[in-house]
Amino acid sequence: MKKLIFILLLTITLQPALNAQFSVGYYPFNSVLSLSSDPHKAIWGDIRLNTNTFFGNTYFEPCIQFNFKQTEMAKYYLGAGVNFNSGFDLKEIEARPGYVLNAGVRVNPIQKAKALQFAFELSPYINSDLDGGMLRTHLGLAYTFFYHD
């Protein structure tokens, strides 16, 4: 956790020199925190962290997203990633419990606040044995820091 905070603070500090954007999203119904590279680019990275569980059962999902359609008000994307358990014990829990696909939209209905977006996503999950899974949905808010057109 200290490393994550350090990296986040370092990114914010170096941002003016790098001229980079990043986004933070929160899906309150699923208790998922999302940290993304610039979601306005054609291809962007996203890491999701489960924020409401025991530490040993916490997962994170690194994903690659692709914006396939962008309008003035919305960005539609597809992506894929891997679901990891961050507190696994090699003897008891598999380190790679599954795979995810993402299909979503980020809508910015307030033109004067384009950095603020509503996010909706369908995110099917399948376990690593490919014999079970579930269809997840995410609904939340995202904010792009250092946003510029």
GROMACS elastic network, one bead per residue, 0.5 to 0.9 nm:
[ bonds ]
;  ai    aj funct       b0    kb
    1     4     6  0.51030   500
    1     5     6  0.63507   500
    1     6     6  0.86042   500
    2     5     6  0.51839   500
    2     6     6  0.60925   500
    2     7     6  0.86164   500
    3     7     6  0.60950   500
    3     8     6  0.85375   500
    4     7     6  0.51721   500
    4     8     6  0.61444   500
    4     9     6  0.86359   500
    5     8     6  0.50858   500
    5     9     6  0.61320   500
    5    10     6  0.84759   500
    6     9     6  0.52076   500
    6    10     6  0.60132   500
    6    11     6  0.85241   500
    7    10     6  0.50090   500
    7    11     6  0.60375   500
    7    12     6  0.86327   500
    8    11     6  0.51381   500
    8    12     6  0.63092   500
    8    13     6  0.86434   500
    9    12     6  0.51544   500
    9    13     6  0.60993   500
    9    14     6  0.85997   500
   10    13     6  0.50661   500
   10    14     6  0.60521   500
   10    15     6  0.83425   500
   11    14     6  0.52652   500
   11    15     6  0.58077   500
   11    18     6  0.89866   500
   11    20     6  0.87917   500
   11    22     6  0.88772   500
   12    15     6  0.52336   500
   12    16     6  0.81683   500
   12   145     6  0.87879   500
   13    16     6  0.74011   500
   13    17     6  0.86367   500
   14    17     6  0.55652   500
   14    18     6  0.62439   500
   14    19     6  0.84861   500
   14    20     6  0.87538   500
   15    19     6  0.55590   500
   15    20     6  0.55668   500
   15    21     6  0.75149   500
   15   146     6  0.79986   500
   16    19     6  0.51094   500
   16    20     6  0.73391   500
   16   146     6  0.85659   500
   17    20     6  0.82142   500
   18    21     6  0.89052   500
   19   146     6  0.81487   500
   20    37     6  0.83537   500
   20    38     6  0.73539   500
   20   145     6  0.88183   500
   20   146     6  0.72778   500
   20   147     6  0.87473   500
   21    36     6  0.89370   500
   21    37     6  0.65946   500
   21    38     6  0.50116   500
   21    39     6  0.82699   500
   21    40     6  0.88175   500
   21   144     6  0.66961   500
   21   145     6  0.57893   500
   21   146     6  0.54014   500
   21   147     6  0.61998   500
   21   148     6  0.83853   500
   22    35     6  0.74592   500
   22    36     6  0.56253   500
   22    39     6  0.73628   500
   22   143     6  0.84539   500
   22   144     6  0.56236   500
   22   145     6  0.55840   500
   22   146     6  0.74255   500
   22   147     6  0.82631   500
   23    34     6  0.78626   500
   23    35     6  0.58637   500
   23    37     6  0.62613   500
   23    38     6  0.65367   500
   23    39     6  0.70618   500
   23    46     6  0.89078   500
   23   115     6  0.87457   500
   23   142     6  0.66201   500
   23   143     6  0.54403   500
   23   145     6  0.58892   500
   24    33     6  0.73604   500
   24    34     6  0.55718   500
   24    36     6  0.63397   500
   24   141     6  0.84733   500
   24   142     6  0.55370   500
   24   143     6  0.54849   500
   24   144     6  0.65526   500
   24   145     6  0.79431   500
   25    32     6  0.82478   500
   25    33     6  0.58542   500
   25    35     6  0.65105   500
   25    36     6  0.80664   500
   25    48     6  0.89731   500
   25   117     6  0.87965   500
   25   119     6  0.81013   500
   25   140     6  0.70453   500
   25   141     6  0.55062   500
   25   143     6  0.62558   500
   25   144     6  0.86004   500
   26    30     6  0.88247   500
   26    31     6  0.73108   500
   26    32     6  0.58518   500
   26    34     6  0.60633   500
   26    35     6  0.89754   500
   26   119     6  0.89245   500
   26   139     6  0.83992   500
   26   140     6  0.55707   500
   26   141     6  0.56101   500
   26   142     6  0.63859   500
   27    30     6  0.57090   500
   27    31     6  0.57547   500
   27    32     6  0.51618   500
   27    33     6  0.65134   500
   27    34     6  0.80382   500
   27   119     6  0.82410   500
   27   120     6  0.89374   500
   27   138     6  0.60158   500
   27   139     6  0.54635   500
   27   141     6  0.66318   500
   27   142     6  0.86489   500
   28    32     6  0.66742   500
   28    33     6  0.84586   500
   28   138     6  0.85250   500
   28   139     6  0.74888   500
   28   140     6  0.62998   500
   28   141     6  0.86489   500
   29    32     6  0.80636   500
   29   138     6  0.73859   500
   29   139     6  0.70710   500
   29   140     6  0.78322   500
   30    50     6  0.79867   500
   30    51     6  0.87507   500
   30    52     6  0.84210   500
   30   137     6  0.83654   500
   30   138     6  0.67354   500
   30   139     6  0.81988   500
   31    49     6  0.84772   500
   31    50     6  0.60324   500
   31    51     6  0.54051   500
   31    52     6  0.56818   500
   31    53     6  0.88775   500
   32    48     6  0.63642   500
   32    49     6  0.55734   500
   32    51     6  0.57257   500
   32    52     6  0.78587   500
   32   138     6  0.84700   500
   33    47     6  0.82514   500
   33    48     6  0.55599   500
   33    49     6  0.51416   500
   33    50     6  0.64731   500
   33    51     6  0.66400   500
   34    46     6  0.66596   500
   34    47     6  0.56626   500
   34    49     6  0.64089   500
   34    50     6  0.89987   500
   34   142     6  0.82669   500
   35    45     6  0.84447   500
   35    46     6  0.57093   500
   35    47     6  0.52792   500
   35    48     6  0.64514   500
   35    49     6  0.83691   500
   36    39     6  0.67541   500
   36    44     6  0.71806   500
   36    45     6  0.55783   500
   36    47     6  0.63014   500
   36    48     6  0.85792   500
   36   144     6  0.87669   500
   37    40     6  0.88747   500
   37    41     6  0.87819   500
   37    44     6  0.56247   500
   37    45     6  0.53081   500
   37    46     6  0.64491   500
   38    41     6  0.59232   500
   38    43     6  0.84673   500
   38    44     6  0.60473   500
   38    45     6  0.77802   500
   38   144     6  0.76245   500
   38   147     6  0.89083   500
   39    42     6  0.77339   500
   39    43     6  0.76150   500
   39    44     6  0.57286   500
   39    45     6  0.78897   500
   39    46     6  0.86617   500
   39    65     6  0.83345   500
   39    66     6  0.89028   500
   39    67     6  0.80408   500
   39    75     6  0.85324   500
   39   144     6  0.79437   500
   40    43     6  0.83224   500
   40    44     6  0.79823   500
   40    67     6  0.78522   500
   40    70     6  0.85210   500
   40    75     6  0.77098   500
   41    44     6  0.63419   500
   41    66     6  0.83737   500
   41    67     6  0.73087   500
   42    65     6  0.82695   500
   42    66     6  0.57134   500
   42    67     6  0.50173   500
   42    68     6  0.74101   500
   42    77     6  0.89842   500
   43    64     6  0.71712   500
   43    65     6  0.57266   500
   43    67     6  0.63729   500
   44    63     6  0.85851   500
   44    64     6  0.59874   500
   44    65     6  0.53119   500
   44    66     6  0.65583   500
   44    67     6  0.82441   500
   45    62     6  0.74089   500
   45    63     6  0.58499   500
   45    65     6  0.60304   500
   45    66     6  0.88756   500
   46    61     6  0.79071   500
   46    62     6  0.58452   500
   46    63     6  0.50951   500
   46    64     6  0.62728   500
   46    65     6  0.71900   500
   46    81     6  0.89382   500
   47    60     6  0.67004   500
   47    61     6  0.53707   500
   47    63     6  0.61128   500
   47    64     6  0.88294   500
   48    59     6  0.81550   500
   48    60     6  0.53017   500
   48    62     6  0.65717   500
   48    63     6  0.81213   500
   49    58     6  0.74660   500
   49    59     6  0.61008   500
   49    61     6  0.67389   500
   50    53     6  0.69688   500
   50    57     6  0.89767   500
   50    58     6  0.58032   500
   50    59     6  0.57127   500
   50    60     6  0.64853   500
   50    61     6  0.89342   500
   51    54     6  0.88852   500
   51    58     6  0.74463   500
   51    59     6  0.88270   500
   52    55     6  0.89625   500
   52    58     6  0.81220   500
   53    56     6  0.82721   500
   53    57     6  0.64024   500
   53    58     6  0.60560   500
   54    57     6  0.53041   500
   54    58     6  0.62791   500
   55    58     6  0.51301   500
   55    59     6  0.87377   500
   55    86     6  0.79619   500
   55    87     6  0.63172   500
   56    59     6  0.86817   500
   56    85     6  0.77868   500
   56    86     6  0.70849   500
   56    88     6  0.63547   500
   56    89     6  0.85929   500
   57    85     6  0.64183   500
   57    86     6  0.73396   500
   57    87     6  0.61763   500
   57    88     6  0.74772   500
   58    84     6  0.85192   500
   58    85     6  0.58117   500
   58    86     6  0.57646   500
   58    87     6  0.64181   500
   58    88     6  0.87986   500
   59    83     6  0.66713   500
   59    84     6  0.53564   500
   59    86     6  0.53952   500
   59    87     6  0.78254   500
   60    82     6  0.83458   500
   60    83     6  0.59803   500
   60    84     6  0.54191   500
   60    85     6  0.64552   500
   60    86     6  0.66493   500
   61    81     6  0.63216   500
   61    82     6  0.55164   500
   61    84     6  0.61433   500
   61    85     6  0.87908   500
   61    99     6  0.86472   500
   61   100     6  0.81484   500
   62    80     6  0.85597   500
   62    81     6  0.55726   500
   62    82     6  0.60487   500
   62    83     6  0.72333   500
   62    84     6  0.84001   500
   63    79     6  0.66129   500
   63    80     6  0.54212   500
   63    82     6  0.67601   500
   63    83     6  0.89236   500
   63   100     6  0.81832   500
   63   101     6  0.86048   500
   63   102     6  0.86082   500
   64    78     6  0.85162   500
   64    79     6  0.54145   500
   64    80     6  0.57425   500
   64    81     6  0.63514   500
   65    77     6  0.63696   500
   65    78     6  0.56003   500
   65    80     6  0.67528   500
   65    81     6  0.87562   500
   65   102     6  0.78151   500
   65   103     6  0.89009   500
   66    76     6  0.84257   500
   66    77     6  0.52827   500
   66    78     6  0.53285   500
   66    79     6  0.59123   500
   67    70     6  0.69321   500
   67    75     6  0.65039   500
   67    76     6  0.56452   500
   67    78     6  0.66205   500
   67    79     6  0.87133   500
   68    75     6  0.79149   500
   68    76     6  0.60291   500
   68    77     6  0.55170   500
   68    78     6  0.72035   500
   69    74     6  0.82354   500
   69    75     6  0.59723   500
   69    76     6  0.52077   500
   69    77     6  0.70475   500
   70    73     6  0.79624   500
   70    74     6  0.59405   500
   70    76     6  0.62812   500
   70    77     6  0.87540   500
   71    74     6  0.52168   500
   71    75     6  0.62860   500
   71    76     6  0.86398   500
   72    75     6  0.82700   500
   72   108     6  0.83383   500
   72   111     6  0.88275   500
   73   106     6  0.84660   500
   73   107     6  0.57152   500
   73   108     6  0.53050   500
   73   109     6  0.60583   500
   73   110     6  0.85288   500
   73   111     6  0.79168   500
   73   114     6  0.85306   500
   74   105     6  0.65934   500
   74   106     6  0.55367   500
   74   108     6  0.61641   500
   74   109     6  0.82051   500
   74   117     6  0.86729   500
   75   104     6  0.83247   500
   75   105     6  0.55027   500
   75   106     6  0.52811   500
   75   107     6  0.65670   500
   75   108     6  0.87734   500
   76   103     6  0.76825   500
   76   104     6  0.58222   500
   76   106     6  0.66743   500
   76   107     6  0.87063   500
   77   102     6  0.77848   500
   77   103     6  0.57981   500
   77   104     6  0.53799   500
   77   105     6  0.61849   500
   77   106     6  0.84316   500
   78   101     6  0.75566   500
   78   102     6  0.53953   500
   78   104     6  0.65120   500
   78   105     6  0.89428   500
   79   100     6  0.83134   500
   79   101     6  0.57173   500
   79   103     6  0.65312   500
   79   104     6  0.86678   500
   80    99     6  0.75719   500
   80   100     6  0.55824   500
   80   102     6  0.58701   500
   80   103     6  0.89433   500
   81    98     6  0.88782   500
   81    99     6  0.58761   500
   81   100     6  0.51667   500
   81   101     6  0.64757   500
   81   102     6  0.82148   500
   82    96     6  0.72976   500
   82    97     6  0.81731   500
   82    98     6  0.60406   500
   82   100     6  0.59522   500
   82   101     6  0.88348   500
   83    95     6  0.89090   500
   83    96     6  0.62561   500
   83    97     6  0.60491   500
   83    98     6  0.50592   500
   83    99     6  0.55233   500
   83   100     6  0.68163   500
   83   125     6  0.84297   500
   83   127     6  0.87051   500
   84    88     6  0.86862   500
   84    94     6  0.86610   500
   84    95     6  0.59553   500
   84    97     6  0.59998   500
   84    98     6  0.72110   500
   84    99     6  0.88270   500
   85    88     6  0.56554   500
   85    93     6  0.81963   500
   85    94     6  0.78955   500
   85    95     6  0.58844   500
   85    96     6  0.67773   500
   85    97     6  0.70157   500
   86    95     6  0.77939   500
   87    93     6  0.89604   500
   87    95     6  0.87178   500
   88    91     6  0.85491   500
   88    92     6  0.74579   500
   88    93     6  0.55040   500
   88    94     6  0.69583   500
   88    95     6  0.60762   500
   89    92     6  0.54866   500
   89    93     6  0.56659   500
   89    94     6  0.77410   500
   89    95     6  0.79121   500
   90    93     6  0.59983   500
   90    94     6  0.65052   500
   90    95     6  0.70038   500
   91    94     6  0.79963   500
   93    96     6  0.87435   500
   93    97     6  0.82888   500
   94    97     6  0.59686   500
   96    99     6  0.83129   500
   96   127     6  0.86136   500
   96   128     6  0.68333   500
   97   126     6  0.85460   500
   97   127     6  0.56093   500
   97   128     6  0.53242   500
   97   129     6  0.83787   500
   98   125     6  0.68304   500
   98   126     6  0.54903   500
   98   129     6  0.78997   500
   98   130     6  0.81606   500
   98   133     6  0.84940   500
   99   124     6  0.84070   500
   99   125     6  0.57309   500
   99   126     6  0.53976   500
   99   127     6  0.62912   500
   99   128     6  0.67310   500
   99   130     6  0.89751   500
  100   123     6  0.63541   500
  100   124     6  0.57152   500
  100   126     6  0.65083   500
  100   127     6  0.88386   500
  101   122     6  0.81242   500
  101   123     6  0.54323   500
  101   124     6  0.55340   500
  101   125     6  0.67491   500
  101   126     6  0.88500   500
  102   121     6  0.66454   500
  102   122     6  0.58715   500
  102   124     6  0.69037   500
  103   120     6  0.86186   500
  103   121     6  0.56179   500
  103   122     6  0.53070   500
  103   123     6  0.64560   500
  103   124     6  0.89323   500
  104   119     6  0.73090   500
  104   120     6  0.55573   500
  104   122     6  0.61468   500
  104   123     6  0.82192   500
  104   138     6  0.88267   500
  105   118     6  0.81725   500
  105   119     6  0.58643   500
  105   120     6  0.55433   500
  105   121     6  0.64284   500
  106   117     6  0.57677   500
  106   118     6  0.55553   500
  106   120     6  0.66027   500
  106   121     6  0.86353   500
  106   141     6  0.86918   500
  106   142     6  0.80213   500
  107   114     6  0.89638   500
  107   116     6  0.85023   500
  107   117     6  0.52095   500
  107   118     6  0.51326   500
  107   119     6  0.64125   500
  107   120     6  0.84862   500
  108   111     6  0.68694   500
  108   113     6  0.75988   500
  108   114     6  0.55621   500
  108   115     6  0.74805   500
  108   116     6  0.61942   500
  108   118     6  0.63796   500
  108   119     6  0.89576   500
  109   112     6  0.89639   500
  109   113     6  0.83258   500
  109   114     6  0.77022   500
  109   116     6  0.86112   500
  109   117     6  0.74785   500
  109   118     6  0.81460   500
  110   113     6  0.53239   500
  110   114     6  0.62753   500
  110   116     6  0.78033   500
  110   117     6  0.84618   500
  111   114     6  0.54360   500
  112   115     6  0.87545   500
  113   116     6  0.57825   500
  113   117     6  0.85537   500
  114   117     6  0.70034   500
  114   143     6  0.87333   500
  114   144     6  0.84410   500
  114   147     6  0.78936   500
  114   148     6  0.89286   500
  115   142     6  0.80287   500
  115   143     6  0.53752   500
  115   145     6  0.69972   500
  115   146     6  0.82629   500
  115   147     6  0.58403   500
  115   148     6  0.84079   500
  116   141     6  0.73172   500
  116   142     6  0.59461   500
  116   144     6  0.66554   500
  117   140     6  0.86072   500
  117   141     6  0.57685   500
  117   142     6  0.50719   500
  117   143     6  0.61420   500
  117   144     6  0.81775   500
  118   139     6  0.76789   500
  118   140     6  0.59703   500
  118   142     6  0.62334   500
  118   143     6  0.88333   500
  119   138     6  0.76163   500
  119   139     6  0.56959   500
  119   140     6  0.51812   500
  119   141     6  0.55721   500
  119   142     6  0.65443   500
  120   137     6  0.74386   500
  120   138     6  0.55941   500
  120   140     6  0.66158   500
  120   141     6  0.86675   500
  121   136     6  0.82973   500
  121   137     6  0.55924   500
  121   138     6  0.50074   500
  121   139     6  0.65793   500
  122   135     6  0.71883   500
  122   136     6  0.59808   500
  122   138     6  0.65325   500
  123   134     6  0.86322   500
  123   135     6  0.61394   500
  123   137     6  0.58045   500
  123   138     6  0.74591   500
  124   133     6  0.73760   500
  124   134     6  0.58397   500
  124   136     6  0.55357   500
  124   137     6  0.80823   500
  125   132     6  0.85028   500
  125   133     6  0.52317   500
  125   134     6  0.53381   500
  125   135     6  0.62251   500
  125   136     6  0.70729   500
  126   129     6  0.81306   500
  126   130     6  0.60047   500
  126   131     6  0.75062   500
  126   132     6  0.57674   500
  126   134     6  0.66149   500
  126   135     6  0.87566   500
  127   130     6  0.53531   500
  127   131     6  0.67405   500
  127   132     6  0.57624   500
  127   133     6  0.57201   500
  127   134     6  0.89795   500
  128   131     6  0.79256   500
  128   132     6  0.86246   500
  129   132     6  0.75782   500
  130   133     6  0.77956   500
  143   147     6  0.89257   500
  144   147     6  0.57328   500
